[in-house]
Amino acid sequence: MSASSDLQSSRRPATPAAPQGVPGWLVALLAVASGMTVANLYYAQPLLSSLSGVFHTGTATVGTLITLTQVGYVIGMLFLVPLGDRLEKRNLITVLLTVTTLALVAAGLATSFPMLLIASLVSGATSVVAQILVPFAAGLAPDHTRGRIVGRVMSGLLTGILLSRTVSSLVSDLAGWRVVFLGSAALMAVLAMALRAALPRHAPTTTIPYHHVLRSTVRLVRTHPVLLRRGLYQAAMFGAFSAFWTTVSFLLTGPRFHYSPVGVGVFALVGAAGAAVAPFAGHWADRGLVRPMTGIAFVVAALAFVLAGFGGHSVVLIALAAILIDTAVQTTLILSQHTVYQLDPAARARLNSAFIALFFVGGAVGSQLGSVVYHTGGWIALTALGAALPFMALLYWTTERRQRAAAKPGTASL
């Protein structure tokens, strides 16, 4: 049985009427909520040097905190996000945010590094709420504005990723690292109540059993080659992104710059400028410019790492590289999500699950490999790794036309 036949089951609820529009306040809430939840994956990044001292672990070992959090996110994407097609979304979001709150409390009270790792794994898995909210917004939006609305929600999500480092550094300096996690736990509790009150009920799009939902998610990767291609594109880009942001704190706090954790957090603000590209990327997607803008983003990311390599002694050049890297990664992410969501409207949660899981594997590998490469080869080796990843994606991108020519009529555009 194919994934499409699963979705056409006679037991599937009736397809809702075409959306007429999304209120601006709801788009803003979804953007803020996405940013707040995904920020949980990144609070620890600027604190790695401090946590290394607190728990008496080495540079490479403490980097596993970021890796394991991202592994948790992959687990959540594979096993929790597909439930967005199977269950009523508002209830699912409430449950996941409740578990996230408890996990963050455990992280804030951690008395050992393994305890912090386990709590981070759980909070990473349940922070996939952000990836339930994005297809939720896509489902509410009319076809002709879907790219722009997804772009606005994604701008909130990406701003949360980037500002999380600054907030974490400032809070840690003022009140200690534990308050970073405990404060986020309080925010998640408030967010759970706000979303519960504000979100409209959204009926499941399928009633097939949970294990069939998981199987159909895997089948979607085989059924839609575009999904796999876009997932691999973003795996390379997110691997480079994670390698950069996991290790730049070591560079900035090291003998070249002597930054404090707060200084690292302030530096992270420059990356937030890259979030401004999100609405533009959504507009490019709506205009049918997905393929050319994807190729341009790969080139920009590779050149940004070259710039970072040459600017190892200049914080200005490293900051410029950070802006370019974040801009390129966010561009490919939004272009890819716009493409993936068109593949099957009734399976958006599962499509998003497979897509995000694919590229977060790249992010987890990038975080760990980046830590090891920086520890053994220094900043130059790290930037060489970072440049190589989008360059490989660019080489794969050159095969796109050949695959499209061979695709059957009706296959979604790359």
ROBA-453918 format. One record per residue (C-alpha): residue in one letter; x, y, z; residue number from 1. Coordinates in Angstrom, 1 decimal, decimal comma. Last residue first. Example, Ala and Ser with C-alpha at 12.3 -4.5 7.8 and 13.67 -1.06 7.14 Angstrom:
BEGIN
<'S'; <13,7; -1,1; 7,1>; 2>
<'A'; <12,3; -4,5; 7,8>; 1>
END
This chain:
BEGIN
<'L'; <12,1; 21,3; -7,3>; 414>
<'S'; <8,7; 21,3; -8,8>; 413>
<'A'; <6,2; 18,8; -7,6>; 412>
<'T'; <5,8; 15,7; -9,7>; 411>
<'G'; <2,7; 15,9; -11,9>; 410>
<'P'; <4,3; 14,5; -15,0>; 409>
<'K'; <6,9; 11,8; -14,1>; 408>
<'A'; <10,4; 12,9; -13,2>; 407>
<'A'; <13,3; 12,3; -15,7>; 406>
<'A'; <13,6; 15,9; -16,7>; 405>
<'R'; <13,4; 16,9; -13,0>; 404>
<'Q'; <16,2; 14,6; -12,1>; 403>
<'R'; <18,4; 16,1; -14,9>; 402>
<'R'; <17,5; 19,6; -13,8>; 401>
<'E'; <18,5; 18,9; -10,2>; 400>
<'T'; <21,9; 17,5; -10,9>; 399>
<'T'; <23,6; 20,9; -10,3>; 398>
<'W'; <22,0; 21,0; -6,9>; 397>
<'Y'; <24,2; 18,0; -5,8>; 396>
<'L'; <27,3; 20,0; -6,6>; 395>
<'L'; <25,8; 22,9; -4,6>; 394>
<'A'; <25,1; 20,7; -1,7>; 393>
<'M'; <28,8; 19,6; -1,7>; 392>
<'F'; <29,8; 23,2; -1,7>; 391>
<'P'; <27,4; 23,9; 1,2>; 390>
<'L'; <29,3; 21,2; 3,3>; 389>
<'A'; <32,8; 22,0; 2,2>; 388>
<'A'; <32,7; 25,6; 3,4>; 387>
<'G'; <31,9; 24,6; 6,9>; 386>
<'L'; <34,6; 21,9; 7,0>; 385>
<'A'; <37,2; 24,4; 5,7>; 384>
<'T'; <35,9; 26,9; 8,4>; 383>
<'L'; <36,6; 24,3; 11,1>; 382>
<'A'; <40,1; 23,5; 9,8>; 381>
<'I'; <41,0; 27,2; 9,9>; 380>
<'W'; <39,5; 27,6; 13,4>; 379>
<'G'; <41,6; 24,9; 15,0>; 378>
<'G'; <42,7; 21,5; 13,8>; 377>
<'T'; <42,1; 19,0; 16,6>; 376>
<'H'; <39,7; 20,8; 18,9>; 375>
<'Y'; <38,1; 22,6; 16,1>; 374>
<'V'; <37,6; 19,4; 14,1>; 373>
<'V'; <36,2; 17,6; 17,1>; 372>
<'S'; <33,7; 20,3; 18,0>; 371>
<'G'; <32,7; 20,7; 14,4>; 370>
<'L'; <32,2; 17,0; 14,0>; 369>
<'Q'; <29,8; 17,0; 17,0>; 368>
<'S'; <27,8; 20,1; 16,0>; 367>
<'G'; <27,8; 19,2; 12,2>; 366>
<'V'; <26,7; 15,6; 12,9>; 365>
<'A'; <23,8; 16,9; 15,0>; 364>
<'G'; <22,9; 19,5; 12,4>; 363>
<'G'; <23,0; 17,0; 9,5>; 362>
<'V'; <20,7; 14,7; 11,5>; 361>
<'F'; <18,6; 17,8; 11,9>; 360>
<'F'; <18,4; 17,9; 8,1>; 359>
<'L'; <16,7; 14,6; 7,7>; 358>
<'A'; <14,5; 14,9; 10,8>; 357>
<'I'; <13,2; 18,3; 9,6>; 356>
<'F'; <12,2; 16,9; 6,2>; 355>
<'A'; <10,7; 13,7; 7,5>; 354>
<'S'; <8,6; 15,5; 10,1>; 353>
<'N'; <7,6; 18,2; 7,8>; 352>
<'L'; <6,2; 15,7; 5,3>; 351>
<'R'; <4,5; 14,0; 8,2>; 350>
<'A'; <2,9; 17,2; 9,4>; 349>
<'R'; <2,0; 18,2; 5,9>; 348>
<'A'; <0,3; 15,0; 5,1>; 347>
<'A'; <-3,2; 16,1; 3,9>; 346>
<'P'; <-1,7; 19,0; 1,8>; 345>
<'D'; <0,6; 16,6; -0,2>; 344>
<'L'; <3,6; 17,7; -2,1>; 343>
<'Q'; <3,0; 21,5; -1,7>; 342>
<'Y'; <4,3; 21,5; 1,9>; 341>
<'V'; <7,7; 20,3; 0,7>; 340>
<'T'; <8,3; 23,1; -1,8>; 339>
<'H'; <7,5; 25,9; 0,7>; 338>
<'Q'; <9,6; 24,1; 3,3>; 337>
<'S'; <12,5; 24,0; 1,0>; 336>
<'L'; <12,4; 27,7; 0,1>; 335>
<'I'; <12,1; 28,5; 3,8>; 334>
<'L'; <15,0; 26,4; 4,8>; 333>
<'T'; <17,2; 27,4; 1,9>; 332>
<'T'; <16,8; 31,1; 2,8>; 331>
<'Q'; <17,3; 30,5; 6,5>; 330>
<'V'; <20,6; 28,8; 5,8>; 329>
<'A'; <21,8; 31,5; 3,5>; 328>
<'T'; <20,9; 34,4; 5,9>; 327>
<'D'; <22,5; 32,6; 8,8>; 326>
<'I'; <25,8; 32,0; 7,0>; 325>
<'L'; <25,8; 35,6; 5,6>; 324>
<'I'; <25,2; 37,1; 9,0>; 323>
<'A'; <27,9; 34,9; 10,6>; 322>
<'A'; <30,4; 35,7; 7,9>; 321>
<'L'; <29,9; 39,4; 8,6>; 320>
<'A'; <30,5; 38,8; 12,3>; 319>
<'I'; <33,6; 36,8; 11,6>; 318>
<'L'; <34,9; 39,6; 9,4>; 317>
<'V'; <34,2; 42,2; 12,2>; 316>
<'V'; <35,7; 39,9; 14,8>; 315>
<'S'; <39,0; 40,0; 13,0>; 314>
<'H'; <41,8; 37,5; 13,8>; 313>
<'G'; <40,2; 34,5; 12,2>; 312>
<'G'; <39,0; 36,7; 9,3>; 311>
<'F'; <40,5; 34,6; 6,5>; 310>
<'G'; <38,7; 31,6; 7,7>; 309>
<'A'; <35,5; 33,5; 8,3>; 308>
<'L'; <35,6; 34,8; 4,7>; 307>
<'V'; <36,0; 31,3; 3,4>; 306>
<'F'; <33,1; 30,3; 5,6>; 305>
<'A'; <31,0; 33,1; 4,1>; 304>
<'L'; <32,0; 32,0; 0,6>; 303>
<'A'; <30,5; 28,6; 1,1>; 302>
<'A'; <27,3; 30,0; 2,6>; 301>
<'V'; <26,9; 32,5; -0,3>; 300>
<'V'; <27,4; 29,8; -2,9>; 299>
<'F'; <24,7; 27,6; -1,3>; 298>
<'A'; <22,3; 30,5; -1,1>; 297>
<'I'; <22,7; 31,3; -4,8>; 296>
<'G'; <21,8; 27,7; -5,7>; 295>
<'T'; <18,7; 27,9; -3,6>; 294>
<'M'; <17,7; 31,2; -5,0>; 293>
<'P'; <17,9; 29,7; -8,5>; 292>
<'R'; <15,7; 26,7; -7,6>; 291>
<'V'; <13,0; 28,3; -5,5>; 290>
<'L'; <12,3; 31,3; -7,8>; 289>
<'G'; <8,6; 30,4; -8,4>; 288>
<'R'; <7,2; 33,8; -7,4>; 287>
<'D'; <5,6; 32,4; -4,2>; 286>
<'A'; <9,1; 31,0; -3,2>; 285>
<'W'; <10,7; 34,3; -3,8>; 284>
<'H'; <8,1; 35,9; -1,5>; 283>
<'G'; <8,8; 33,3; 1,2>; 282>
<'A'; <12,5; 34,0; 0,9>; 281>
<'F'; <11,8; 37,7; 1,3>; 280>
<'P'; <9,8; 37,1; 4,5>; 279>
<'A'; <12,7; 35,1; 5,9>; 278>
<'V'; <15,5; 37,4; 4,9>; 277>
<'A'; <15,2; 39,5; 8,1>; 276>
<'A'; <16,3; 36,5; 10,1>; 275>
<'G'; <19,9; 37,1; 8,9>; 274>
<'A'; <20,1; 40,2; 11,1>; 273>
<'A'; <19,8; 37,8; 14,1>; 272>
<'G'; <23,3; 36,6; 13,3>; 271>
<'V'; <24,7; 39,9; 14,6>; 270>
<'L'; <23,0; 39,3; 18,0>; 269>
<'A'; <25,3; 36,3; 18,5>; 268>
<'F'; <28,1; 38,8; 19,2>; 267>
<'V'; <26,2; 40,1; 22,2>; 266>
<'G'; <25,9; 36,5; 23,5>; 265>
<'V'; <29,6; 35,9; 23,0>; 264>
<'G'; <30,3; 39,1; 24,9>; 263>
<'V'; <28,1; 37,9; 27,7>; 262>
<'P'; <30,1; 34,7; 27,9>; 261>
<'S'; <33,2; 36,9; 28,3>; 260>
<'Y'; <35,4; 37,5; 25,2>; 259>
<'H'; <39,1; 37,0; 25,4>; 258>
<'F'; <39,6; 37,7; 21,6>; 257>
<'R'; <42,6; 35,7; 20,4>; 256>
<'P'; <43,3; 33,8; 23,6>; 255>
<'G'; <40,0; 32,0; 23,7>; 254>
<'T'; <36,5; 33,2; 24,6>; 253>
<'L'; <35,7; 34,2; 21,0>; 252>
<'L'; <37,2; 31,0; 19,5>; 251>
<'F'; <35,4; 28,7; 21,9>; 250>
<'S'; <32,1; 30,6; 21,4>; 249>
<'V'; <32,6; 30,2; 17,6>; 248>
<'T'; <32,6; 26,4; 18,0>; 247>
<'T'; <28,9; 25,4; 18,3>; 246>
<'W'; <27,8; 28,3; 16,2>; 245>
<'F'; <29,9; 27,4; 13,2>; 244>
<'A'; <29,5; 23,6; 13,3>; 243>
<'S'; <25,7; 24,1; 13,7>; 242>
<'F'; <25,4; 26,3; 10,6>; 241>
<'A'; <27,6; 24,0; 8,5>; 240>
<'G'; <25,5; 21,0; 9,5>; 239>
<'F'; <22,4; 23,1; 8,9>; 238>
<'M'; <23,5; 23,7; 5,3>; 237>
<'A'; <24,4; 20,1; 4,6>; 236>
<'A'; <21,3; 18,7; 6,2>; 235>
<'Q'; <19,3; 21,4; 4,3>; 234>
<'Y'; <20,2; 20,1; 0,9>; 233>
<'L'; <19,8; 16,5; 2,1>; 232>
<'G'; <16,2; 17,2; 3,2>; 231>
<'R'; <15,5; 19,1; 0,0>; 230>
<'R'; <16,6; 16,1; -2,0>; 229>
<'L'; <14,7; 13,6; 0,1>; 228>
<'L'; <11,5; 15,6; -0,1>; 227>
<'V'; <11,9; 16,1; -3,9>; 226>
<'P'; <12,2; 12,4; -4,4>; 225>
<'H'; <8,5; 12,1; -3,2>; 224>
<'T'; <7,2; 8,6; -2,9>; 223>
<'R'; <10,4; 7,2; -1,2>; 222>
<'V'; <10,5; 9,9; 1,4>; 221>
<'L'; <6,7; 9,7; 1,8>; 220>
<'R'; <7,0; 6,0; 2,5>; 219>
<'V'; <8,9; 6,7; 5,7>; 218>
<'T'; <6,1; 9,0; 6,9>; 217>
<'S'; <3,6; 6,3; 5,8>; 216>
<'R'; <5,2; 3,8; 8,1>; 215>
<'L'; <5,0; 6,2; 11,1>; 214>
<'V'; <1,3; 7,0; 10,4>; 213>
<'H'; <0,7; 3,2; 10,0>; 212>
<'H'; <2,2; 2,7; 13,5>; 211>
<'Y'; <-0,2; 5,5; 14,7>; 210>
<'P'; <-3,3; 3,9; 13,3>; 209>
<'I'; <-5,0; 5,5; 10,3>; 208>
<'T'; <-7,5; 8,3; 11,2>; 207>
<'T'; <-6,1; 11,0; 8,8>; 206>
<'T'; <-6,3; 14,8; 8,5>; 205>
<'P'; <-6,9; 15,3; 12,2>; 204>
<'A'; <-9,2; 18,2; 13,1>; 203>
<'H'; <-7,8; 21,6; 13,9>; 202>
<'R'; <-9,3; 23,4; 16,9>; 201>
<'P'; <-8,5; 27,1; 16,7>; 200>
<'L'; <-5,5; 28,3; 18,6>; 199>
<'A'; <-5,9; 31,1; 21,1>; 198>
<'A'; <-6,7; 29,6; 24,5>; 197>
<'R'; <-4,5; 26,5; 24,3>; 196>
<'L'; <-1,8; 28,6; 22,7>; 195>
<'A'; <-1,7; 31,0; 25,6>; 194>
<'M'; <-1,8; 28,2; 28,3>; 193>
<'A'; <1,1; 26,3; 26,7>; 192>
<'L'; <3,0; 29,5; 26,2>; 191>
<'V'; <2,8; 30,4; 30,0>; 190>
<'A'; <4,2; 26,9; 30,9>; 189>
<'M'; <6,9; 27,2; 28,2>; 188>
<'L'; <7,9; 30,6; 29,6>; 187>
<'A'; <8,3; 29,2; 33,1>; 186>
<'A'; <10,5; 26,3; 31,8>; 185>
<'S'; <12,5; 28,9; 29,9>; 184>
<'G'; <13,3; 30,7; 33,1>; 183>
<'L'; <14,3; 27,4; 34,8>; 182>
<'F'; <16,7; 26,7; 31,9>; 181>
<'V'; <18,4; 30,0; 31,8>; 180>
<'V'; <18,1; 30,3; 35,6>; 179>
<'R'; <20,5; 27,3; 35,9>; 178>
<'W'; <23,2; 29,2; 34,0>; 177>
<'G'; <23,6; 31,8; 36,7>; 176>
<'A'; <21,7; 35,0; 37,6>; 175>
<'L'; <23,2; 38,0; 35,8>; 174>
<'D'; <25,9; 36,3; 33,6>; 173>
<'S'; <23,6; 33,4; 32,8>; 172>
<'V'; <20,7; 35,7; 31,9>; 171>
<'L'; <22,9; 37,7; 29,6>; 170>
<'S'; <24,5; 34,6; 27,9>; 169>
<'S'; <21,2; 32,8; 27,5>; 168>
<'V'; <19,4; 35,8; 26,1>; 167>
<'T'; <22,2; 36,3; 23,5>; 166>
<'R'; <22,3; 32,7; 22,5>; 165>
<'S'; <18,5; 32,4; 22,3>; 164>
<'L'; <18,4; 35,5; 20,0>; 163>
<'L'; <19,5; 33,5; 17,0>; 162>
<'I'; <17,3; 30,5; 17,3>; 161>
<'G'; <14,3; 32,6; 18,4>; 160>
<'T'; <14,9; 34,9; 15,4>; 159>
<'L'; <14,7; 31,7; 13,2>; 158>
<'L'; <11,4; 30,7; 14,7>; 157>
<'G'; <9,9; 34,2; 14,4>; 156>
<'S'; <11,1; 34,5; 10,8>; 155>
<'M'; <9,7; 31,1; 10,2>; 154>
<'V'; <6,2; 32,3; 11,1>; 153>
<'R'; <6,6; 35,2; 8,7>; 152>
<'G'; <8,0; 33,0; 5,9>; 151>
<'V'; <5,1; 30,5; 6,4>; 150>
<'I'; <2,8; 33,4; 5,9>; 149>
<'R'; <4,6; 34,6; 2,8>; 148>
<'G'; <4,8; 31,2; 1,2>; 147>
<'R'; <1,2; 30,5; 1,9>; 146>
<'T'; <-0,1; 33,7; 0,4>; 145>
<'H'; <-1,5; 32,4; -2,9>; 144>
<'D'; <-2,5; 29,0; -1,5>; 143>
<'P'; <-4,6; 30,5; 1,3>; 142>
<'A'; <-3,1; 30,0; 4,8>; 141>
<'L'; <-4,6; 27,9; 7,6>; 140>
<'G'; <-2,7; 24,7; 6,6>; 139>
<'A'; <0,6; 26,6; 6,3>; 138>
<'A'; <0,1; 28,0; 9,8>; 137>
<'F'; <-0,4; 24,5; 11,2>; 136>
<'P'; <2,6; 23,4; 9,0>; 135>
<'V'; <4,7; 25,9; 11,1>; 134>
<'L'; <3,0; 25,2; 14,4>; 133>
<'I'; <3,9; 21,4; 14,4>; 132>
<'Q'; <7,5; 22,2; 13,7>; 131>
<'A'; <7,7; 24,6; 16,6>; 130>
<'V'; <6,1; 22,0; 18,9>; 129>
<'V'; <9,3; 20,0; 18,1>; 128>
<'S'; <10,5; 21,2; 21,5>; 127>
<'T'; <9,4; 17,8; 22,8>; 126>
<'A'; <12,4; 15,9; 21,6>; 125>
<'G'; <14,9; 18,6; 22,5>; 124>
<'S'; <13,4; 18,9; 26,0>; 123>
<'V'; <13,9; 15,1; 26,4>; 122>
<'L'; <17,5; 15,1; 25,2>; 121>
<'S'; <18,3; 18,2; 27,2>; 120>
<'A'; <17,0; 16,5; 30,4>; 119>
<'I'; <19,1; 13,4; 29,6>; 118>
<'L'; <22,3; 15,5; 29,0>; 117>
<'L'; <21,8; 17,6; 32,1>; 116>
<'M'; <21,5; 14,5; 34,2>; 115>
<'P'; <24,7; 13,1; 32,5>; 114>
<'F'; <26,5; 16,4; 33,4>; 113>
<'S'; <25,6; 16,2; 37,1>; 112>
<'T'; <23,6; 18,1; 39,6>; 111>
<'A'; <20,8; 19,1; 37,2>; 110>
<'L'; <18,2; 21,5; 38,7>; 109>
<'G'; <17,9; 23,7; 35,6>; 108>
<'A'; <17,9; 20,7; 33,4>; 107>
<'A'; <15,1; 19,0; 35,4>; 106>
<'V'; <13,1; 22,2; 35,2>; 105>
<'L'; <13,7; 22,2; 31,5>; 104>
<'A'; <12,4; 18,6; 31,3>; 103>
<'L'; <9,2; 19,5; 33,2>; 102>
<'T'; <8,4; 22,5; 30,9>; 101>
<'T'; <9,1; 20,4; 27,8>; 100>
<'V'; <6,6; 17,8; 29,1>; 99>
<'T'; <3,9; 20,4; 29,5>; 98>
<'L'; <4,8; 21,9; 26,0>; 97>
<'L'; <4,2; 18,5; 24,5>; 96>
<'V'; <0,9; 18,0; 26,1>; 95>
<'T'; <-0,5; 21,4; 25,1>; 94>
<'I'; <0,7; 21,0; 21,5>; 93>
<'L'; <-1,0; 17,6; 21,2>; 92>
<'N'; <-4,3; 19,1; 22,5>; 91>
<'R'; <-4,2; 21,9; 20,0>; 90>
<'K'; <-3,2; 19,6; 17,1>; 89>
<'E'; <-6,1; 17,2; 17,3>; 88>
<'L'; <-4,4; 13,9; 16,6>; 87>
<'R'; <-3,3; 11,9; 13,5>; 86>
<'D'; <-1,8; 14,5; 11,2>; 85>
<'G'; <0,0; 16,3; 14,0>; 84>
<'L'; <1,0; 12,8; 15,3>; 83>
<'P'; <3,6; 12,8; 12,6>; 82>
<'V'; <5,4; 15,4; 14,8>; 81>
<'L'; <5,9; 13,0; 17,7>; 80>
<'F'; <7,9; 10,0; 16,4>; 79>
<'L'; <10,2; 11,1; 13,7>; 78>
<'M'; <10,4; 14,8; 14,5>; 77>
<'G'; <10,7; 14,1; 18,2>; 76>
<'I'; <13,6; 11,7; 17,7>; 75>
<'V'; <15,3; 14,3; 15,4>; 74>
<'Y'; <14,8; 16,9; 18,2>; 73>
<'G'; <16,3; 14,5; 20,7>; 72>
<'V'; <19,3; 14,1; 18,4>; 71>
<'Q'; <19,6; 17,9; 18,4>; 70>
<'T'; <19,7; 18,0; 22,2>; 69>
<'L'; <22,3; 15,2; 22,1>; 68>
<'T'; <24,5; 17,1; 19,7>; 67>
<'I'; <24,3; 20,4; 21,7>; 66>
<'L'; <25,2; 18,6; 24,9>; 65>
<'T'; <27,8; 16,5; 23,1>; 64>
<'G'; <29,9; 19,7; 22,8>; 63>
<'V'; <30,8; 19,3; 26,4>; 62>
<'T'; <32,8; 16,2; 25,5>; 61>
<'A'; <34,8; 17,8; 22,7>; 60>
<'T'; <35,8; 20,8; 24,9>; 59>
<'G'; <36,6; 18,7; 28,0>; 58>
<'T'; <34,4; 18,1; 31,1>; 57>
<'H'; <34,8; 19,3; 34,7>; 56>
<'F'; <31,0; 19,8; 35,3>; 55>
<'V'; <31,2; 23,5; 36,1>; 54>
<'G'; <34,3; 24,2; 34,0>; 53>
<'S'; <32,8; 22,7; 30,8>; 52>
<'L'; <29,5; 24,3; 31,6>; 51>
<'S'; <31,2; 27,7; 31,4>; 50>
<'S'; <32,9; 27,0; 28,0>; 49>
<'L'; <29,6; 25,5; 26,7>; 48>
<'L'; <27,5; 28,4; 27,8>; 47>
<'P'; <27,2; 30,1; 24,4>; 46>
<'Q'; <25,6; 27,0; 22,9>; 45>
<'A'; <23,5; 26,0; 25,9>; 44>
<'Y'; <20,5; 28,1; 25,0>; 43>
<'Y'; <20,3; 26,6; 21,5>; 42>
<'L'; <17,8; 23,8; 21,5>; 41>
<'N'; <15,4; 25,6; 23,9>; 40>
<'A'; <15,2; 28,4; 21,4>; 39>
<'V'; <13,0; 26,2; 19,2>; 38>
<'T'; <10,2; 26,7; 21,7>; 37>
<'M'; <10,4; 30,5; 22,0>; 36>
<'G'; <10,8; 31,1; 18,3>; 35>
<'S'; <7,9; 28,9; 17,3>; 34>
<'A'; <5,7; 30,6; 20,0>; 33>
<'V'; <6,6; 34,1; 18,8>; 32>
<'A'; <5,9; 33,2; 15,1>; 31>
<'L'; <2,6; 31,4; 16,0>; 30>
<'L'; <1,5; 34,4; 18,1>; 29>
<'A'; <2,4; 36,9; 15,3>; 28>
<'V'; <0,5; 34,8; 12,7>; 27>
<'L'; <-2,5; 34,7; 15,1>; 26>
<'W'; <-2,3; 38,5; 15,5>; 25>
<'G'; <-2,3; 39,0; 11,8>; 24>
<'P'; <-5,5; 37,0; 11,3>; 23>
<'V'; <-5,0; 34,1; 8,8>; 22>
<'G'; <-6,9; 34,0; 5,5>; 21>
<'Q'; <-9,8; 32,4; 3,7>; 20>
<'P'; <-8,8; 28,8; 4,2>; 19>
<'A'; <-10,2; 26,3; 1,7>; 18>
<'A'; <-12,9; 24,2; 3,3>; 17>
<'P'; <-11,8; 21,3; 5,5>; 16>
<'T'; <-11,0; 17,9; 4,0>; 15>
<'A'; <-13,5; 15,4; 5,3>; 14>
<'P'; <-12,1; 13,1; 7,9>; 13>
<'R'; <-10,1; 10,1; 6,7>; 12>
<'R'; <-11,9; 6,7; 7,3>; 11>
<'S'; <-12,3; 6,1; 3,6>; 10>
<'S'; <-8,6; 6,0; 3,3>; 9>
<'Q'; <-7,2; 8,4; 0,8>; 8>
<'L'; <-4,2; 9,2; 3,0>; 7>
<'D'; <-3,2; 5,6; 3,2>; 6>
<'S'; <-3,6; 5,2; -0,5>; 5>
<'S'; <-1,2; 8,2; -1,0>; 4>
<'A'; <1,4; 6,5; 1,3>; 3>
<'S'; <1,3; 3,4; -0,9>; 2>
<'M'; <0,0; 0,0; 0,0>; 1>
END
